[in-house]
Amino acid sequence: MRTLFEIATEHAAQAEALQSLDIDPQTLADTLDSISGELDAKLHAVMTVALTLESTATACTERSDALRARAKSAAERADYLRKYAAACIRLAGRKFVDCGDFVASAPAQSKRVVIDDHGALPPDLWRTVPAHSEPDAAEIRRRLLAGGAVPGARLELHDTAARIK
């Protein structure tokens, strides 16, 4: 089977040869049209394959977007279930549950800093990071755990996820 390039090259040579003959424009057009069948058929086939591949690419992109959304949803659901399990283990007054295949534990809830008002924080609780500054959460946490008051910040319980070993 000949390639499109081979057919196009042969068609161009035939068209050049016909144009060098002394024939009227209508006869030339009719003759060129009569020898274009194989070229037209091959071009149609190549473009049909290209359109099919473009459709496949679009479908794959849409499917990958859907799969990415599904993966995100599954990860969020797993995180929720781990937190739910940890809360229930703590509620039952247990530290862990031996499930045979694994041990699910509920680590103690940790406290994390929540900054409600950046503007209310004292200047000494800011650290300079190249190109910008941000609250020094570690220092704020240390002061709050020591019983100090920090305007614009507070401690709250942070849910932790159940661990599987």
C-alpha positions in Angstrom: 0.0 0.0 0.0 1.4 3.4 -1.0 1.8 6.2 1.5 0.0 9.5 1.1 3.4 11.2 0.5 4.1 8.8 -2.4 0.7 9.4 -3.9 1.0 13.2 -3.5 4.5 13.3 -5.0 3.3 11.3 -8.0 0.2 13.5 -8.3 2.4 16.6 -8.3 4.7 15.2 -11.0 1.7 14.3 -13.2 0.1 17.7 -12.7 3.4 19.4 -13.7 3.7 17.2 -16.7 0.1 18.0 -17.8 0.7 21.8 -17.3 3.7 21.7 -19.6 1.4 20.4 -22.4 -0.5 22.9 -24.6 -4.0 22.1 -23.6 -7.0 24.3 -22.7 -7.6 25.1 -19.0 -10.9 23.1 -18.8 -9.3 20.0 -20.2 -6.4 20.4 -17.8 -8.8 20.8 -14.8 -10.8 17.7 -15.9 -7.7 15.6 -16.4 -6.3 16.6 -13.0 -9.6 15.8 -11.4 -9.7 12.4 -13.1 -6.2 11.5 -11.6 -7.0 12.8 -8.1 -9.1 9.8 -7.0 -6.4 7.9 -5.2 -5.0 11.1 -3.6 -8.5 12.2 -2.4 -9.2 8.7 -1.0 -5.9 8.5 0.9 -6.3 12.1 2.2 -9.8 11.2 3.4 -8.5 8.1 5.2 -5.6 10.0 6.8 -7.9 12.8 8.0 -10.5 10.3 9.3 -7.8 8.7 11.4 -6.7 12.1 12.6 -10.3 13.0 13.6 -10.7 9.7 15.4 -7.4 10.2 17.3 -8.5 13.7 18.3 -11.8 12.3 19.6 -9.9 9.7 21.5 -7.6 12.3 23.0 -10.6 14.4 24.1 -12.4 11.4 25.6 -9.2 10.4 27.4 -8.8 13.9 28.8 -12.4 14.0 30.0 -12.0 10.5 31.5 -8.8 11.5 33.2 -10.5 14.6 34.7 -13.3 12.4 36.0 -10.8 9.9 37.4 -8.8 12.7 39.1 -12.1 14.0 40.7 -13.0 10.5 41.8 -9.5 10.0 43.3 -9.8 13.3 45.2 -13.2 12.3 46.4 -12.0 8.9 47.6 -9.0 10.4 49.4 -11.3 13.0 51.1 -13.7 10.2 52.1 -10.8 8.0 53.5 -9.6 11.0 55.5 -13.1 11.6 56.9 -13.4 7.9 57.8 -10.0 7.9 59.6 -11.0 10.9 61.6 -14.4 9.3 62.3 -12.8 6.1 63.5 -10.3 8.0 65.7 -13.2 10.0 67.3 -15.1 6.8 68.0 -12.1 5.0 69.5 -11.5 8.1 71.8 -15.3 8.2 72.6 -15.1 4.5 73.6 -12.2 5.4 76.0 -9.8 3.2 74.0 -6.3 4.0 72.7 -6.4 1.4 70.0 -8.3 -1.5 68.5 -6.6 -4.7 67.3 -8.5 -5.6 64.1 -6.5 -8.7 63.3 -5.0 -7.5 60.1 -4.0 -4.2 61.6 -4.2 -2.1 64.7 -6.2 1.1 64.6 -5.1 3.7 67.1 -6.4 7.1 68.0 -3.6 9.4 68.8 -4.3 12.2 71.2 -5.8 15.3 69.7 -3.2 17.9 69.2 -3.7 21.6 69.6 -3.0 23.8 66.7 -2.8 27.6 66.4 -5.7 29.4 64.8 -5.0 33.0 63.9 -8.2 34.9 63.8 -6.8 38.4 63.4 -3.4 38.9 61.9 -3.5 42.6 62.6 -3.9 42.0 66.4 -0.8 39.9 66.7 2.2 41.7 68.5 5.2 42.4 66.2 7.5 40.0 68.1 5.3 37.1 67.1 6.0 37.7 63.4 9.0 36.2 61.6 10.4 37.4 58.4 10.5 34.9 55.6 12.3 36.0 52.4 9.9 38.2 50.5 7.2 38.2 53.1 6.4 37.8 56.8 4.1 35.5 58.6 3.0 34.7 62.1 5.4 32.6 64.1 3.0 29.8 64.9 5.5 27.8 66.9 6.2 30.7 69.2 2.5 31.5 69.5 1.8 27.9 70.3 4.5 27.9 73.0 3.2 31.0 74.6 -0.4 29.8 74.5 0.5 26.4 76.0 2.4 28.2 78.7 -0.8 29.9 79.7 0.0 33.3 78.1 -2.5 35.4 76.2 -1.8 36.2 72.6 -4.1 38.8 71.0 -5.5 37.5 67.8 -4.7 33.8 68.3 -6.1 30.9 70.2 -5.6 27.1 70.6 -8.2 24.7 69.4 -8.4 20.9 69.4 -7.3 19.5 66.0 -8.8 16.2 64.9 -6.3 13.5 64.0 -6.9 10.5 61.8 -6.7 6.9 62.9 -3.4 5.2 62.2 -3.1 1.8 60.7 0.0 -0.3 61.4 
